Amino acid sequence: MIVHLHKNFKKHYKKLTESQKRKFKDRRNLFIQDEFDPVLNNHALKGKYLGYRSINITGDIRVIFKKDSEGALFVAIDSHSNLYG
């Protein structure tokens, strides 16, 4: 699985703490190995994110992504409340 990062994702990633960045890298590597590992809670989204999927990074941090022909495009990373609120 190839993971691409959207410019919006990169902008929000810079604002994460070092601990959150480390956790993201761990979960990204797990995603690359097995995108449906139960730890990730990979699930389809509805509403304004219809057609996108989400994975858990920490208890509150989520990544929203869209599958594409080359793999996955990570479009957003933020807290649950900021993404869906």
PyMOL CGO cylinders between C-alpha atoms (Angstrom):
from pymol import cmd
from pymol.cgo import CYLINDER

trace = [
    CYLINDER, 0.00, 0.00, 0.00, 1.37, 3.38, -1.02, 0.3, 1, 1, 1, 1, 1, 1,
    CYLINDER, 1.37, 3.38, -1.02, 0.32, 6.35, 1.13, 0.3, 1, 1, 1, 1, 1, 1,
    CYLINDER, 0.32, 6.35, 1.13, 0.24, 9.88, -0.30, 0.3, 1, 1, 1, 1, 1, 1,
    CYLINDER, 0.24, 9.88, -0.30, -0.22, 12.99, 1.85, 0.3, 1, 1, 1, 1, 1, 1,
    CYLINDER, -0.22, 12.99, 1.85, -2.52, 15.86, 0.84, 0.3, 1, 1, 1, 1, 1, 1,
    CYLINDER, -2.52, 15.86, 0.84, -1.21, 19.40, 1.50, 0.3, 1, 1, 1, 1, 1, 1,
    CYLINDER, -1.21, 19.40, 1.50, -4.02, 19.91, 4.05, 0.3, 1, 1, 1, 1, 1, 1,
    CYLINDER, -4.02, 19.91, 4.05, -2.86, 16.79, 5.89, 0.3, 1, 1, 1, 1, 1, 1,
    CYLINDER, -2.86, 16.79, 5.89, 0.74, 18.06, 5.98, 0.3, 1, 1, 1, 1, 1, 1,
    CYLINDER, 0.74, 18.06, 5.98, -0.40, 21.41, 7.38, 0.3, 1, 1, 1, 1, 1, 1,
    CYLINDER, -0.40, 21.41, 7.38, -2.28, 19.79, 10.27, 0.3, 1, 1, 1, 1, 1, 1,
    CYLINDER, -2.28, 19.79, 10.27, 0.42, 17.17, 10.86, 0.3, 1, 1, 1, 1, 1, 1,
    CYLINDER, 0.42, 17.17, 10.86, 2.92, 19.95, 11.68, 0.3, 1, 1, 1, 1, 1, 1,
    CYLINDER, 2.92, 19.95, 11.68, 0.67, 21.04, 14.58, 0.3, 1, 1, 1, 1, 1, 1,
    CYLINDER, 0.67, 21.04, 14.58, 0.74, 17.62, 16.30, 0.3, 1, 1, 1, 1, 1, 1,
    CYLINDER, 0.74, 17.62, 16.30, 2.86, 16.95, 19.35, 0.3, 1, 1, 1, 1, 1, 1,
    CYLINDER, 2.86, 16.95, 19.35, 5.98, 14.79, 18.96, 0.3, 1, 1, 1, 1, 1, 1,
    CYLINDER, 5.98, 14.79, 18.96, 4.18, 11.96, 20.75, 0.3, 1, 1, 1, 1, 1, 1,
    CYLINDER, 4.18, 11.96, 20.75, 1.24, 12.18, 18.34, 0.3, 1, 1, 1, 1, 1, 1,
    CYLINDER, 1.24, 12.18, 18.34, 3.62, 12.22, 15.35, 0.3, 1, 1, 1, 1, 1, 1,
    CYLINDER, 3.62, 12.22, 15.35, 5.34, 9.05, 16.62, 0.3, 1, 1, 1, 1, 1, 1,
    CYLINDER, 5.34, 9.05, 16.62, 1.97, 7.37, 17.13, 0.3, 1, 1, 1, 1, 1, 1,
    CYLINDER, 1.97, 7.37, 17.13, 0.91, 8.38, 13.61, 0.3, 1, 1, 1, 1, 1, 1,
    CYLINDER, 0.91, 8.38, 13.61, 4.06, 6.84, 12.12, 0.3, 1, 1, 1, 1, 1, 1,
    CYLINDER, 4.06, 6.84, 12.12, 3.41, 3.60, 14.01, 0.3, 1, 1, 1, 1, 1, 1,
    CYLINDER, 3.41, 3.60, 14.01, -0.20, 3.47, 12.81, 0.3, 1, 1, 1, 1, 1, 1,
    CYLINDER, -0.20, 3.47, 12.81, 0.76, 4.45, 9.25, 0.3, 1, 1, 1, 1, 1, 1,
    CYLINDER, 0.76, 4.45, 9.25, 3.23, 1.55, 9.13, 0.3, 1, 1, 1, 1, 1, 1,
    CYLINDER, 3.23, 1.55, 9.13, 0.54, -0.79, 10.45, 0.3, 1, 1, 1, 1, 1, 1,
    CYLINDER, 0.54, -0.79, 10.45, -1.88, 0.58, 7.81, 0.3, 1, 1, 1, 1, 1, 1,
    CYLINDER, -1.88, 0.58, 7.81, 0.67, -0.12, 5.06, 0.3, 1, 1, 1, 1, 1, 1,
    CYLINDER, 0.67, -0.12, 5.06, 1.02, -3.73, 6.25, 0.3, 1, 1, 1, 1, 1, 1,
    CYLINDER, 1.02, -3.73, 6.25, -2.70, -4.37, 6.88, 0.3, 1, 1, 1, 1, 1, 1,
    CYLINDER, -2.70, -4.37, 6.88, -5.18, -1.55, 6.32, 0.3, 1, 1, 1, 1, 1, 1,
    CYLINDER, -5.18, -1.55, 6.32, -7.91, -3.49, 8.12, 0.3, 1, 1, 1, 1, 1, 1,
    CYLINDER, -7.91, -3.49, 8.12, -5.97, -4.35, 11.29, 0.3, 1, 1, 1, 1, 1, 1,
    CYLINDER, -5.97, -4.35, 11.29, -8.54, -4.12, 14.14, 0.3, 1, 1, 1, 1, 1, 1,
    CYLINDER, -8.54, -4.12, 14.14, -6.34, -1.62, 16.01, 0.3, 1, 1, 1, 1, 1, 1,
    CYLINDER, -6.34, -1.62, 16.01, -6.94, 0.94, 13.24, 0.3, 1, 1, 1, 1, 1, 1,
    CYLINDER, -6.94, 0.94, 13.24, -10.76, 0.70, 13.33, 0.3, 1, 1, 1, 1, 1, 1,
    CYLINDER, -10.76, 0.70, 13.33, -10.80, 1.40, 9.57, 0.3, 1, 1, 1, 1, 1, 1,
    CYLINDER, -10.80, 1.40, 9.57, -14.35, 2.39, 8.67, 0.3, 1, 1, 1, 1, 1, 1,
    CYLINDER, -14.35, 2.39, 8.67, -16.35, 4.19, 5.97, 0.3, 1, 1, 1, 1, 1, 1,
    CYLINDER, -16.35, 4.19, 5.97, -17.64, 7.68, 6.66, 0.3, 1, 1, 1, 1, 1, 1,
    CYLINDER, -17.64, 7.68, 6.66, -20.99, 9.32, 5.91, 0.3, 1, 1, 1, 1, 1, 1,
    CYLINDER, -20.99, 9.32, 5.91, -22.29, 12.83, 5.44, 0.3, 1, 1, 1, 1, 1, 1,
    CYLINDER, -22.29, 12.83, 5.44, -19.79, 15.41, 4.20, 0.3, 1, 1, 1, 1, 1, 1,
    CYLINDER, -19.79, 15.41, 4.20, -17.09, 12.70, 4.12, 0.3, 1, 1, 1, 1, 1, 1,
    CYLINDER, -17.09, 12.70, 4.12, -19.08, 10.21, 2.04, 0.3, 1, 1, 1, 1, 1, 1,
    CYLINDER, -19.08, 10.21, 2.04, -16.63, 8.17, -0.02, 0.3, 1, 1, 1, 1, 1, 1,
    CYLINDER, -16.63, 8.17, -0.02, -13.85, 8.60, 2.54, 0.3, 1, 1, 1, 1, 1, 1,
    CYLINDER, -13.85, 8.60, 2.54, -12.64, 6.31, 5.31, 0.3, 1, 1, 1, 1, 1, 1,
    CYLINDER, -12.64, 6.31, 5.31, -11.16, 6.92, 8.76, 0.3, 1, 1, 1, 1, 1, 1,
    CYLINDER, -11.16, 6.92, 8.76, -8.57, 5.22, 10.96, 0.3, 1, 1, 1, 1, 1, 1,
    CYLINDER, -8.57, 5.22, 10.96, -7.74, 5.79, 14.61, 0.3, 1, 1, 1, 1, 1, 1,
    CYLINDER, -7.74, 5.79, 14.61, -4.31, 7.13, 15.55, 0.3, 1, 1, 1, 1, 1, 1,
    CYLINDER, -4.31, 7.13, 15.55, -4.86, 7.76, 19.27, 0.3, 1, 1, 1, 1, 1, 1,
    CYLINDER, -4.86, 7.76, 19.27, -7.97, 7.79, 21.41, 0.3, 1, 1, 1, 1, 1, 1,
    CYLINDER, -7.97, 7.79, 21.41, -8.94, 11.14, 19.90, 0.3, 1, 1, 1, 1, 1, 1,
    CYLINDER, -8.94, 11.14, 19.90, -6.79, 11.66, 16.78, 0.3, 1, 1, 1, 1, 1, 1,
    CYLINDER, -6.79, 11.66, 16.78, -8.15, 10.38, 13.45, 0.3, 1, 1, 1, 1, 1, 1,
    CYLINDER, -8.15, 10.38, 13.45, -6.90, 10.27, 9.87, 0.3, 1, 1, 1, 1, 1, 1,
    CYLINDER, -6.90, 10.27, 9.87, -9.39, 10.68, 7.03, 0.3, 1, 1, 1, 1, 1, 1,
    CYLINDER, -9.39, 10.68, 7.03, -8.31, 9.12, 3.76, 0.3, 1, 1, 1, 1, 1, 1,
    CYLINDER, -8.31, 9.12, 3.76, -9.56, 8.13, 0.33, 0.3, 1, 1, 1, 1, 1, 1,
    CYLINDER, -9.56, 8.13, 0.33, -8.49, 5.05, -1.57, 0.3, 1, 1, 1, 1, 1, 1,
    CYLINDER, -8.49, 5.05, -1.57, -7.09, 5.75, -5.02, 0.3, 1, 1, 1, 1, 1, 1,
    CYLINDER, -7.09, 5.75, -5.02, -5.57, 3.74, -7.86, 0.3, 1, 1, 1, 1, 1, 1,
    CYLINDER, -5.57, 3.74, -7.86, -2.09, 3.96, -6.32, 0.3, 1, 1, 1, 1, 1, 1,
    CYLINDER, -2.09, 3.96, -6.32, -3.03, 3.27, -2.70, 0.3, 1, 1, 1, 1, 1, 1,
    CYLINDER, -3.03, 3.27, -2.70, -4.42, 5.80, -0.24, 0.3, 1, 1, 1, 1, 1, 1,
    CYLINDER, -4.42, 5.80, -0.24, -4.49, 9.58, 0.00, 0.3, 1, 1, 1, 1, 1, 1,
    CYLINDER, -4.49, 9.58, 0.00, -4.44, 10.84, 3.59, 0.3, 1, 1, 1, 1, 1, 1,
    CYLINDER, -4.44, 10.84, 3.59, -6.41, 14.09, 3.44, 0.3, 1, 1, 1, 1, 1, 1,
    CYLINDER, -6.41, 14.09, 3.44, -6.80, 15.14, 7.08, 0.3, 1, 1, 1, 1, 1, 1,
    CYLINDER, -6.80, 15.14, 7.08, -5.48, 14.44, 10.56, 0.3, 1, 1, 1, 1, 1, 1,
    CYLINDER, -5.48, 14.44, 10.56, -7.00, 16.04, 13.64, 0.3, 1, 1, 1, 1, 1, 1,
    CYLINDER, -7.00, 16.04, 13.64, -9.05, 15.40, 16.76, 0.3, 1, 1, 1, 1, 1, 1,
    CYLINDER, -9.05, 15.40, 16.76, -12.40, 13.70, 16.40, 0.3, 1, 1, 1, 1, 1, 1,
    CYLINDER, -12.40, 13.70, 16.40, -14.27, 16.85, 17.46, 0.3, 1, 1, 1, 1, 1, 1,
    CYLINDER, -14.27, 16.85, 17.46, -12.39, 19.10, 14.99, 0.3, 1, 1, 1, 1, 1, 1,
    CYLINDER, -12.39, 19.10, 14.99, -12.98, 16.74, 12.07, 0.3, 1, 1, 1, 1, 1, 1,
    CYLINDER, -12.98, 16.74, 12.07, -16.61, 15.83, 12.70, 0.3, 1, 1, 1, 1, 1, 1,
    CYLINDER, -16.61, 15.83, 12.70, -17.86, 18.62, 14.99, 0.3, 1, 1, 1, 1, 1, 1,
]
cmd.load_cgo(trace, "trace")
